Amino acid sequence: MSDNAEVSPVNVSRETELTERVVASFANSPNTRLRVVMSSLVRHLHGFIREIRLSQTEWDTAIAFLTRTGHITDEHRQEFILLSDVLGASMMTVAVNSPPHSEATESTVFGPFFVDDAPTIMNGDDIGQGMVGRPCHVRGTVRSTNGDLVAGARVEVWAADDDGFYDVQYEGARLAGRARLHTDLAGHFDYWTVQPAAYPIPHDGPVGQLLAAAGRSPMRPAHIHFMVSAPGYHTLITHIFVEGDEWLGHDTVFGVKESLIVPFTVHEPGTGPRGKLLRETWSSTSFDISLAPVSDDPVN
């Protein structure tokens, strides 16, 4: 239904006048950006309400949904991020904020399970800490888009275990499967963890109810999160995805990009990198990262 379809000229006039009054209420804000954002938000929100002719019952349902979303959110679970993710808003924000460098590693969604106090480790350490899953060695280098190695880059990593759970989803305060490390003088990083598995996003709350009502799956393909930062470079937030995962084409948060799909090679028991003795099969993967320099940004 368009704005004016089957709507009387009187109602069209009233609705338009209301929108203009609300937009005008922000006109004296001393914050220019706030004025621009709120004016655009009001016009789009009012346009949406007018287009679908939102009923009072639907409005009540939406408010109740958002209220439940707030109530279930806590220090370990961010339901509003999940909502943003499944609506594609997170990935659209990533898209409009990506640096204009085709050579830079592509970004993807941040996700709701990052924590600020991840343990700092040395290269080669094992962050599995008893997690369920196949041992996995991850290595890579961090370079500038011009090819220069970036020493001392901070690499934050976190991932779910083979059961599809992050450490913060378990009872207790033990952190596992996540860490902060830094690249060495050759721009290299490596660590041991467990190979991640595909998993459903938390779907026992309002976002899960939305997905069920829409007939959508809550599944995410297996992946490892990365956040990489260094002075003078744009911070990169991204994942690597396990090649061959059945959910690569159906990520419920729309985060998969072809360039981020990497092979995880399976090895027989024996001695792995850093002399680690493995009595079971293990896997390895490599992910080289390219950061975009801030100095290369176009001048507005």
GUPATI-398317 format. One record per residue (C-alpha): x, y, z; residue in one letter. Coordinates in steps of 0.05 Angstrom, whole numbers, plus 5000, padded with zeros to 4 digits. Example, Ala and Ser with C-alpha at 12.3 -4.5 7.8 and 13.67 -1.06 7.14 Angstrom:
# GUPATI-398317
524649105156a527349795143s
//
This chain:
# GUPATI-398317
500050005000m502850684982s502451285028d496051554997n492650894975a485450895001e487051455050v482752065050s485852735032p484252985102v488252425134n494052525086v494253255105s494053105179r499452575175e504053005133t503153595181e504753155241l511252915209t513353625194e511853845265r516053285295v521853415247v521454165265a522053995339s529253795328f530954415286a534154795344n538754245367s545854515373p548353825351n548253835275t549053085268r543452955318l538953425279r540453055213v539652365243v533152505280m529952865222s531452275176s529251765228l522552125239v521152165164r522851435152h519151185214l512951595199h513351375126g513550645148f507550725194i503651075139r505550575085e503149955123i497550335160r500050075227l494349865273s494050025347q494449285362t500749215320e503749815355w502249495422d505448845398t511649205375a512449565441i511548915479a516748585434f521849135447l520449115522t521848365524r528148485483t530548965536g528648515594h532647915568i538848335553t544348305606d551948335612e552647675575h546947715524r545348305479q538548155448e538348835413f544748645375i541447985355l535448375330l539848845291s543548235263d537447845238v534548475206l540948585167g541949255201a548649045230s551348835162m548649475130m552349885183t558549485167v557649615093a556850375099v562850425146n567649975108s574050345086p574550465011p580149965000h578849374956s585249054982e583149085055a580348465090t572848495089e568948655152s562848295179t558348325241v561048415311f556347925345g553647935416p558947525452f565147965454f567948125524v572948665542d576948255592d579547695549a586147415574p592547645540t596647065512i603246955476m603646705406n603045945404g598845895468d592745455474d586245825490i581945195488g581945135564q578344465563g573244665510m569644115473v572144015402g577743815355r584344175370p585544715318c591645135302h590345835274v595746265244r596546865199g599947525186t597548245190v599648715135r597849405110s594049445044t600649695015n604049045036g607849275097d607948795156l604549065218v608348875281a604848945348g597848935320a592748725372r588848105351v582547945391e579547255377v573446895403w569246295380a564245775401a566145055418d564044415383d557344435418d556045125390g556645505456f561046085475y564446095543d559746635570v553746195556q556045695608y555145755683e561246035719g566246565700a571446155662r573646485598l575646005542a576046025467g577746765469r584047155477a588047775461r594847695427l599648125387h603348025323t610847935327d616148335290l614447945226a607048115232g605547395251h600547115300f598546405318d594746035373y591345375390w583845315401t578344825381v575144815313q568445185317p561844875298a555545165267a550545375319y543845735327p543846435354i540046465421p532846355399h529346275466d527547005468g523947535427p528647485367v527746735364g520146835365q520847315307l524946815267l519946265281a514146695260a517846855195a519746135182g527146295185r532745875213s536846145272p543245795247m550046095236r555645735199p561845545238a566446145246h571846485288i571247225306h577047705297f577948435317m584648705295v587349395311s593849785305a595650525309p594450875242g589850345215y582350235213h580149715264t577849085229l571948675256i570948035217t570247275219h573346685183i568346155162f569645405156v569745195084e564444685067g559744855125d552544705106e549945375131w554545825091l548846015044g543746105100h547146535154d541546825195t545447475206v547647535132f554947575153g558347095103v562947375050k566546934999e573347225016s572547015089l571246275075i577645885089v579545145090p580744795156f585544215140t584843585182v591243235205h592542555236e595042495308p602242695318g606443305331t603343965309g605844675305p609844935365r611444215382g604544065409k603343315417l596543115391l593542435407r587442565364e586042865297t586943615294w585944165244s589544785220s587745415183t591146045160s588246745155f592447325129d589548005146i590248665108s588849305146l586949965113a591250565135p587351155162v592051615123s589251355058d582251585072d579552095022p579352805048v572253085052n
//
